[in-house]
Amino acid sequence: MLKCQHVEQRADALVDGTPLTWRERLALRTHLLMCRHCRRYLRQLRALVARLRTRSEPLSDQETAALLDHVTEDSRR
């Protein structure tokens, strides 16, 4: 069974759509079913990547602070 550290290392592949073997997908999905912390981490990572992809220019300092506040607030739940 995967540990949280392994999920963190492979989360980029899940978010970016990098091909995974069926064994990797199964192991990741099994872990995510049982670990709410990794589900939250993956959800935050997906939200961050989606937000960054919609921008054509860098975020302002104020936008960066607001985004970090949102991520920090979500991690406390």
Distance bins in CASP14 RR format, pairs under 12 A and 6 or more apart:
PFRMAT RR
TARGET T0000
AUTHOR 0000-0000-0000
RMODE 2
METHOD distances of the structure
MODEL  1
1 7 0 0 0 0 0 1 0 0 0 0 0
1 26 0 0 0 0 0 1 0 0 0 0 0
1 27 1 0 0 1 0 0 0 0 0 0 0
1 28 0 0 0 0 0 1 0 0 0 0 0
1 29 0 0 0 0 0 1 0 0 0 0 0
1 30 1 0 0 1 0 0 0 0 0 0 0
1 31 1 0 0 1 0 0 0 0 0 0 0
1 32 0 0 0 0 0 1 0 0 0 0 0
1 33 0 0 0 0 0 1 0 0 0 0 0
1 34 0 0 0 0 1 0 0 0 0 0 0
1 35 0 0 0 0 0 1 0 0 0 0 0
2 8 0 0 0 0 1 0 0 0 0 0 0
2 9 0 0 0 0 1 0 0 0 0 0 0
2 10 0 0 0 0 1 0 0 0 0 0 0
2 11 0 0 0 0 0 1 0 0 0 0 0
2 23 0 0 0 0 0 1 0 0 0 0 0
2 24 0 0 0 0 1 0 0 0 0 0 0
2 25 0 0 0 0 0 1 0 0 0 0 0
2 26 0 0 0 0 0 1 0 0 0 0 0
2 27 1 0 1 0 0 0 0 0 0 0 0
2 28 1 0 0 1 0 0 0 0 0 0 0
2 29 0 0 0 0 0 1 0 0 0 0 0
2 30 1 0 0 1 0 0 0 0 0 0 0
2 31 1 0 1 0 0 0 0 0 0 0 0
2 32 0 0 0 0 1 0 0 0 0 0 0
2 33 0 0 0 0 0 1 0 0 0 0 0
2 34 0 0 0 0 1 0 0 0 0 0 0
2 35 0 0 0 0 1 0 0 0 0 0 0
2 38 0 0 0 0 1 0 0 0 0 0 0
3 9 0 0 0 0 1 0 0 0 0 0 0
3 10 0 0 0 0 0 1 0 0 0 0 0
3 27 0 0 0 0 0 1 0 0 0 0 0
3 28 0 0 0 0 0 1 0 0 0 0 0
3 31 0 0 0 0 1 0 0 0 0 0 0
3 34 0 0 0 0 0 1 0 0 0 0 0
3 35 0 0 0 0 1 0 0 0 0 0 0
3 37 0 0 0 0 0 1 0 0 0 0 0
3 38 0 0 0 0 1 0 0 0 0 0 0
4 10 0 0 0 0 0 1 0 0 0 0 0
4 11 0 0 0 0 0 1 0 0 0 0 0
4 28 0 0 0 0 0 1 0 0 0 0 0
4 31 1 0 0 1 0 0 0 0 0 0 0
4 32 0 0 0 0 0 1 0 0 0 0 0
4 34 0 0 0 0 0 1 0 0 0 0 0
4 35 1 0 0 1 0 0 0 0 0 0 0
4 36 0 0 0 0 0 1 0 0 0 0 0
4 37 1 0 0 1 0 0 0 0 0 0 0
4 38 1 0 1 0 0 0 0 0 0 0 0
4 39 0 0 0 0 0 1 0 0 0 0 0
4 40 0 0 0 0 0 1 0 0 0 0 0
4 41 0 0 0 0 1 0 0 0 0 0 0
4 42 0 0 0 0 0 1 0 0 0 0 0
5 11 0 0 0 0 0 1 0 0 0 0 0
5 31 0 0 0 0 0 1 0 0 0 0 0
5 35 0 0 0 0 0 1 0 0 0 0 0
5 37 0 0 0 0 0 1 0 0 0 0 0
5 38 0 0 0 0 1 0 0 0 0 0 0
5 41 0 0 0 0 0 1 0 0 0 0 0
6 13 0 0 0 0 0 1 0 0 0 0 0
6 24 0 0 0 0 1 0 0 0 0 0 0
6 27 0 0 0 0 1 0 0 0 0 0 0
6 28 0 0 0 0 1 0 0 0 0 0 0
6 30 0 0 0 0 0 1 0 0 0 0 0
6 31 1 0 0 1 0 0 0 0 0 0 0
6 32 0 0 0 0 0 1 0 0 0 0 0
6 35 0 0 0 0 0 1 0 0 0 0 0
6 38 0 0 0 0 1 0 0 0 0 0 0
7 13 0 0 0 0 0 1 0 0 0 0 0
7 14 0 0 0 0 1 0 0 0 0 0 0
7 15 0 0 0 0 0 1 0 0 0 0 0
7 24 0 0 0 0 0 1 0 0 0 0 0
7 27 0 0 0 0 1 0 0 0 0 0 0
7 28 1 0 0 1 0 0 0 0 0 0 0
7 29 0 0 0 0 0 1 0 0 0 0 0
7 30 0 0 0 0 0 1 0 0 0 0 0
7 31 1 0 1 0 0 0 0 0 0 0 0
7 32 1 0 0 1 0 0 0 0 0 0 0
7 33 0 0 0 0 0 1 0 0 0 0 0
7 34 0 0 0 0 0 1 0 0 0 0 0
7 35 1 0 0 1 0 0 0 0 0 0 0
7 37 0 0 0 0 1 0 0 0 0 0 0
7 38 1 0 1 0 0 0 0 0 0 0 0
7 39 0 0 0 0 1 0 0 0 0 0 0
7 40 0 0 0 0 0 1 0 0 0 0 0
7 41 1 0 0 1 0 0 0 0 0 0 0
7 42 1 0 0 1 0 0 0 0 0 0 0
7 45 0 0 0 0 0 1 0 0 0 0 0
8 14 0 0 0 0 0 1 0 0 0 0 0
8 15 0 0 0 0 0 1 0 0 0 0 0
8 28 0 0 0 0 0 1 0 0 0 0 0
8 31 0 0 0 0 0 1 0 0 0 0 0
8 32 0 0 0 0 0 1 0 0 0 0 0
8 35 0 0 0 0 0 1 0 0 0 0 0
8 37 0 0 0 0 1 0 0 0 0 0 0
8 38 1 0 0 1 0 0 0 0 0 0 0
8 40 0 0 0 0 0 1 0 0 0 0 0
8 41 1 0 0 1 0 0 0 0 0 0 0
8 42 0 0 0 0 1 0 0 0 0 0 0
8 44 0 0 0 0 0 1 0 0 0 0 0
8 45 0 0 0 0 1 0 0 0 0 0 0
9 24 0 0 0 0 0 1 0 0 0 0 0
9 28 0 0 0 0 0 1 0 0 0 0 0
9 31 0 0 0 0 0 1 0 0 0 0 0
9 38 0 0 0 0 0 1 0 0 0 0 0
9 41 0 0 0 0 0 1 0 0 0 0 0
10 16 0 0 0 0 0 1 0 0 0 0 0
10 17 0 0 0 0 0 1 0 0 0 0 0
10 18 0 0 0 0 1 0 0 0 0 0 0
10 19 0 0 0 0 0 1 0 0 0 0 0
10 20 1 0 0 1 0 0 0 0 0 0 0
10 21 0 0 0 0 0 1 0 0 0 0 0
10 23 0 0 0 0 0 1 0 0 0 0 0
10 24 1 0 0 1 0 0 0 0 0 0 0
10 25 0 0 0 0 1 0 0 0 0 0 0
10 27 0 0 0 0 1 0 0 0 0 0 0
10 28 1 0 0 1 0 0 0 0 0 0 0
10 29 0 0 0 0 0 1 0 0 0 0 0
10 31 0 0 0 0 1 0 0 0 0 0 0
10 32 0 0 0 0 0 1 0 0 0 0 0
10 38 0 0 0 0 0 1 0 0 0 0 0
10 41 0 0 0 0 0 1 0 0 0 0 0
10 42 0 0 0 0 1 0 0 0 0 0 0
10 45 0 0 0 0 0 1 0 0 0 0 0
11 17 0 0 0 0 0 1 0 0 0 0 0
11 18 0 0 0 0 0 1 0 0 0 0 0
11 20 0 0 0 0 0 1 0 0 0 0 0
11 24 0 0 0 0 0 1 0 0 0 0 0
11 28 0 0 0 0 1 0 0 0 0 0 0
11 31 0 0 0 0 0 1 0 0 0 0 0
11 32 0 0 0 0 1 0 0 0 0 0 0
11 35 0 0 0 0 0 1 0 0 0 0 0
11 37 0 0 0 0 0 1 0 0 0 0 0
11 38 1 0 0 1 0 0 0 0 0 0 0
11 39 0 0 0 0 0 1 0 0 0 0 0
11 40 0 0 0 0 0 1 0 0 0 0 0
11 41 1 0 0 1 0 0 0 0 0 0 0
11 42 1 0 1 0 0 0 0 0 0 0 0
11 43 0 0 0 0 0 1 0 0 0 0 0
11 44 0 0 0 0 1 0 0 0 0 0 0
11 45 1 0 1 0 0 0 0 0 0 0 0
11 46 0 0 0 0 1 0 0 0 0 0 0
11 48 0 0 0 0 0 1 0 0 0 0 0
11 49 0 0 0 0 0 1 0 0 0 0 0
12 18 1 0 0 1 0 0 0 0 0 0 0
12 20 0 0 0 0 0 1 0 0 0 0 0
12 28 0 0 0 0 0 1 0 0 0 0 0
12 41 0 0 0 0 0 1 0 0 0 0 0
12 42 0 0 0 0 0 1 0 0 0 0 0
12 45 1 0 0 1 0 0 0 0 0 0 0
12 46 0 0 0 0 0 1 0 0 0 0 0
12 48 0 0 0 0 0 1 0 0 0 0 0
12 49 0 0 0 0 1 0 0 0 0 0 0
13 19 0 0 0 0 1 0 0 0 0 0 0
13 20 1 0 1 0 0 0 0 0 0 0 0
13 21 0 0 0 0 0 1 0 0 0 0 0
13 24 1 0 0 1 0 0 0 0 0 0 0
13 25 0 0 0 0 1 0 0 0 0 0 0
13 28 0 0 0 0 1 0 0 0 0 0 0
13 42 0 0 0 0 0 1 0 0 0 0 0
13 45 0 0 0 0 0 1 0 0 0 0 0
14 20 1 0 0 1 0 0 0 0 0 0 0
14 24 0 0 0 0 1 0 0 0 0 0 0
14 25 0 0 0 0 1 0 0 0 0 0 0
14 27 0 0 0 0 0 1 0 0 0 0 0
14 28 1 0 0 1 0 0 0 0 0 0 0
14 29 0 0 0 0 1 0 0 0 0 0 0
14 31 0 0 0 0 0 1 0 0 0 0 0
14 32 0 0 0 0 1 0 0 0 0 0 0
14 38 0 0 0 0 0 1 0 0 0 0 0
14 39 0 0 0 0 0 1 0 0 0 0 0
14 41 0 0 0 0 0 1 0 0 0 0 0
14 42 1 0 0 1 0 0 0 0 0 0 0
14 43 0 0 0 0 0 1 0 0 0 0 0
14 45 0 0 0 0 1 0 0 0 0 0 0
14 46 0 0 0 0 1 0 0 0 0 0 0
14 49 0 0 0 0 0 1 0 0 0 0 0
15 28 0 0 0 0 0 1 0 0 0 0 0
15 41 0 0 0 0 0 1 0 0 0 0 0
15 42 1 0 0 1 0 0 0 0 0 0 0
15 43 0 0 0 0 0 1 0 0 0 0 0
15 44 0 0 0 0 0 1 0 0 0 0 0
15 45 1 0 1 0 0 0 0 0 0 0 0
15 46 1 0 1 0 0 0 0 0 0 0 0
15 47 0 0 0 0 1 0 0 0 0 0 0
15 48 0 0 0 0 1 0 0 0 0 0 0
15 49 1 0 1 0 0 0 0 0 0 0 0
15 50 0 0 0 0 1 0 0 0 0 0 0
15 52 0 0 0 0 0 1 0 0 0 0 0
15 53 0 0 0 0 0 1 0 0 0 0 0
16 45 0 0 0 0 0 1 0 0 0 0 0
16 46 0 0 0 0 0 1 0 0 0 0 0
16 49 1 0 0 1 0 0 0 0 0 0 0
16 50 0 0 0 0 0 1 0 0 0 0 0
16 53 0 0 0 0 0 1 0 0 0 0 0
17 25 0 0 0 0 0 1 0 0 0 0 0
17 46 0 0 0 0 0 1 0 0 0 0 0
17 49 0 0 0 0 0 1 0 0 0 0 0
18 24 0 0 0 0 1 0 0 0 0 0 0
18 25 0 0 0 0 0 1 0 0 0 0 0
18 28 0 0 0 0 0 1 0 0 0 0 0
19 25 0 0 0 0 1 0 0 0 0 0 0
20 26 0 0 0 0 1 0 0 0 0 0 0
20 27 0 0 0 0 1 0 0 0 0 0 0
20 28 1 0 0 1 0 0 0 0 0 0 0
20 29 0 0 0 0 0 1 0 0 0 0 0
21 27 0 0 0 0 1 0 0 0 0 0 0
21 28 0 0 0 0 0 1 0 0 0 0 0
22 28 0 0 0 0 0 1 0 0 0 0 0
22 29 0 0 0 0 0 1 0 0 0 0 0
23 29 0 0 0 0 0 1 0 0 0 0 0
23 30 0 0 0 0 0 1 0 0 0 0 0
24 30 0 0 0 0 0 1 0 0 0 0 0
24 31 0 0 0 0 0 1 0 0 0 0 0
25 31 0 0 0 0 0 1 0 0 0 0 0
25 32 0 0 0 0 0 1 0 0 0 0 0
26 32 0 0 0 0 0 1 0 0 0 0 0
26 33 0 0 0 0 0 1 0 0 0 0 0
27 33 0 0 0 0 0 1 0 0 0 0 0
27 34 0 0 0 0 0 1 0 0 0 0 0
27 35 0 0 0 0 0 1 0 0 0 0 0
27 38 0 0 0 0 0 1 0 0 0 0 0
28 34 0 0 0 0 0 1 0 0 0 0 0
28 35 0 0 0 0 0 1 0 0 0 0 0
28 38 0 0 0 0 1 0 0 0 0 0 0
28 39 0 0 0 0 0 1 0 0 0 0 0
28 42 0 0 0 0 1 0 0 0 0 0 0
29 35 0 0 0 0 0 1 0 0 0 0 0
29 38 0 0 0 0 0 1 0 0 0 0 0
29 39 0 0 0 0 0 1 0 0 0 0 0
29 42 0 0 0 0 0 1 0 0 0 0 0
30 38 0 0 0 0 0 1 0 0 0 0 0
31 37 0 0 0 0 0 1 0 0 0 0 0
31 38 1 0 0 1 0 0 0 0 0 0 0
31 39 0 0 0 0 1 0 0 0 0 0 0
31 41 0 0 0 0 0 1 0 0 0 0 0
31 42 0 0 0 0 0 1 0 0 0 0 0
32 38 1 0 1 0 0 0 0 0 0 0 0
32 39 1 0 1 0 0 0 0 0 0 0 0
32 40 0 0 0 0 0 1 0 0 0 0 0
32 41 0 0 0 0 1 0 0 0 0 0 0
32 42 1 0 0 1 0 0 0 0 0 0 0
32 43 0 0 0 0 0 1 0 0 0 0 0
33 39 0 0 0 0 1 0 0 0 0 0 0
35 41 0 0 0 0 1 0 0 0 0 0 0
35 42 0 0 0 0 1 0 0 0 0 0 0
36 42 0 0 0 0 0 1 0 0 0 0 0
36 43 0 0 0 0 0 1 0 0 0 0 0
36 75 0 0 0 0 0 1 0 0 0 0 0
36 77 0 0 0 0 1 0 0 0 0 0 0
37 43 0 0 0 0 0 1 0 0 0 0 0
37 44 0 0 0 0 0 1 0 0 0 0 0
37 75 0 0 0 0 1 0 0 0 0 0 0
37 77 0 0 0 0 0 1 0 0 0 0 0
38 44 0 0 0 0 0 1 0 0 0 0 0
38 45 0 0 0 0 0 1 0 0 0 0 0
39 45 0 0 0 0 0 1 0 0 0 0 0
39 46 0 0 0 0 0 1 0 0 0 0 0
39 74 0 0 0 0 0 1 0 0 0 0 0
39 75 0 0 0 0 0 1 0 0 0 0 0
39 77 0 0 0 0 0 1 0 0 0 0 0
40 46 0 0 0 0 0 1 0 0 0 0 0
40 47 0 0 0 0 0 1 0 0 0 0 0
40 71 0 0 0 0 0 1 0 0 0 0 0
40 73 0 0 0 0 0 1 0 0 0 0 0
40 74 1 0 0 1 0 0 0 0 0 0 0
40 75 1 0 0 1 0 0 0 0 0 0 0
40 76 0 0 0 0 0 1 0 0 0 0 0
40 77 1 0 0 1 0 0 0 0 0 0 0
41 47 0 0 0 0 0 1 0 0 0 0 0
41 48 0 0 0 0 0 1 0 0 0 0 0
41 71 0 0 0 0 0 1 0 0 0 0 0
41 74 0 0 0 0 0 1 0 0 0 0 0
41 75 0 0 0 0 1 0 0 0 0 0 0
42 48 0 0 0 0 0 1 0 0 0 0 0
42 49 0 0 0 0 0 1 0 0 0 0 0
43 49 0 0 0 0 0 1 0 0 0 0 0
43 50 0 0 0 0 0 1 0 0 0 0 0
43 70 0 0 0 0 0 1 0 0 0 0 0
43 71 0 0 0 0 0 1 0 0 0 0 0
43 74 1 0 0 1 0 0 0 0 0 0 0
43 75 0 0 0 0 0 1 0 0 0 0 0
43 77 0 0 0 0 0 1 0 0 0 0 0
44 50 0 0 0 0 0 1 0 0 0 0 0
44 51 0 0 0 0 0 1 0 0 0 0 0
44 67 0 0 0 0 0 1 0 0 0 0 0
44 68 0 0 0 0 0 1 0 0 0 0 0
44 70 0 0 0 0 1 0 0 0 0 0 0
44 71 1 0 1 0 0 0 0 0 0 0 0
44 72 0 0 0 0 1 0 0 0 0 0 0
44 73 0 0 0 0 0 1 0 0 0 0 0
44 74 1 0 1 0 0 0 0 0 0 0 0
44 75 1 0 0 1 0 0 0 0 0 0 0
44 76 0 0 0 0 0 1 0 0 0 0 0
44 77 0 0 0 0 0 1 0 0 0 0 0
45 51 0 0 0 0 0 1 0 0 0 0 0
45 52 0 0 0 0 0 1 0 0 0 0 0
45 71 0 0 0 0 1 0 0 0 0 0 0
45 74 0 0 0 0 0 1 0 0 0 0 0
45 75 0 0 0 0 0 1 0 0 0 0 0
46 52 0 0 0 0 0 1 0 0 0 0 0
46 53 0 0 0 0 0 1 0 0 0 0 0
46 71 0 0 0 0 0 1 0 0 0 0 0
46 74 0 0 0 0 0 1 0 0 0 0 0
47 53 0 0 0 0 0 1 0 0 0 0 0
47 54 0 0 0 0 0 1 0 0 0 0 0
47 67 0 0 0 0 1 0 0 0 0 0 0
47 70 0 0 0 0 1 0 0 0 0 0 0
47 71 1 0 0 1 0 0 0 0 0 0 0
47 74 0 0 0 0 1 0 0 0 0 0 0
47 75 0 0 0 0 0 1 0 0 0 0 0
48 54 0 0 0 0 0 1 0 0 0 0 0
48 55 0 0 0 0 0 1 0 0 0 0 0
48 59 0 0 0 0 0 1 0 0 0 0 0
48 64 0 0 0 0 0 1 0 0 0 0 0
48 67 1 0 0 1 0 0 0 0 0 0 0
48 68 0 0 0 0 1 0 0 0 0 0 0
48 70 0 0 0 0 1 0 0 0 0 0 0
48 71 1 0 0 1 0 0 0 0 0 0 0
48 74 0 0 0 0 0 1 0 0 0 0 0
48 75 0 0 0 0 0 1 0 0 0 0 0
49 55 0 0 0 0 0 1 0 0 0 0 0
49 67 0 0 0 0 0 1 0 0 0 0 0
49 71 0 0 0 0 0 1 0 0 0 0 0
50 67 0 0 0 0 0 1 0 0 0 0 0
51 59 0 0 0 0 1 0 0 0 0 0 0
51 63 0 0 0 0 1 0 0 0 0 0 0
51 64 0 0 0 0 0 1 0 0 0 0 0
51 66 0 0 0 0 0 1 0 0 0 0 0
51 67 1 0 0 1 0 0 0 0 0 0 0
51 68 0 0 0 0 0 1 0 0 0 0 0
51 70 0 0 0 0 1 0 0 0 0 0 0
51 71 0 0 0 0 1 0 0 0 0 0 0
52 58 0 0 0 0 1 0 0 0 0 0 0
52 59 0 0 0 0 1 0 0 0 0 0 0
52 63 0 0 0 0 0 1 0 0 0 0 0
52 64 0 0 0 0 0 1 0 0 0 0 0
52 67 0 0 0 0 1 0 0 0 0 0 0
54 63 0 0 0 0 0 1 0 0 0 0 0
54 67 0 0 0 0 0 1 0 0 0 0 0
55 63 0 0 0 0 1 0 0 0 0 0 0
55 64 0 0 0 0 0 1 0 0 0 0 0
55 67 0 0 0 0 0 1 0 0 0 0 0
57 63 0 0 0 0 0 1 0 0 0 0 0
58 64 0 0 0 0 1 0 0 0 0 0 0
59 65 0 0 0 0 1 0 0 0 0 0 0
59 66 0 0 0 0 1 0 0 0 0 0 0
59 67 1 0 0 1 0 0 0 0 0 0 0
59 68 0 0 0 0 0 1 0 0 0 0 0
60 66 0 0 0 0 1 0 0 0 0 0 0
60 67 0 0 0 0 0 1 0 0 0 0 0
61 67 0 0 0 0 0 1 0 0 0 0 0
61 68 0 0 0 0 0 1 0 0 0 0 0
62 68 0 0 0 0 0 1 0 0 0 0 0
62 69 0 0 0 0 0 1 0 0 0 0 0
63 69 0 0 0 0 0 1 0 0 0 0 0
63 70 0 0 0 0 0 1 0 0 0 0 0
64 70 0 0 0 0 0 1 0 0 0 0 0
64 71 0 0 0 0 0 1 0 0 0 0 0
65 71 0 0 0 0 0 1 0 0 0 0 0
65 72 0 0 0 0 0 1 0 0 0 0 0
66 72 0 0 0 0 0 1 0 0 0 0 0
66 73 0 0 0 0 0 1 0 0 0 0 0
67 73 0 0 0 0 0 1 0 0 0 0 0
67 74 0 0 0 0 0 1 0 0 0 0 0
68 74 0 0 0 0 0 1 0 0 0 0 0
68 75 0 0 0 0 0 1 0 0 0 0 0
69 75 0 0 0 0 0 1 0 0 0 0 0
69 76 0 0 0 0 0 1 0 0 0 0 0
70 76 0 0 0 0 0 1 0 0 0 0 0
70 77 0 0 0 0 0 1 0 0 0 0 0
71 77 0 0 0 0 0 1 0 0 0 0 0
END
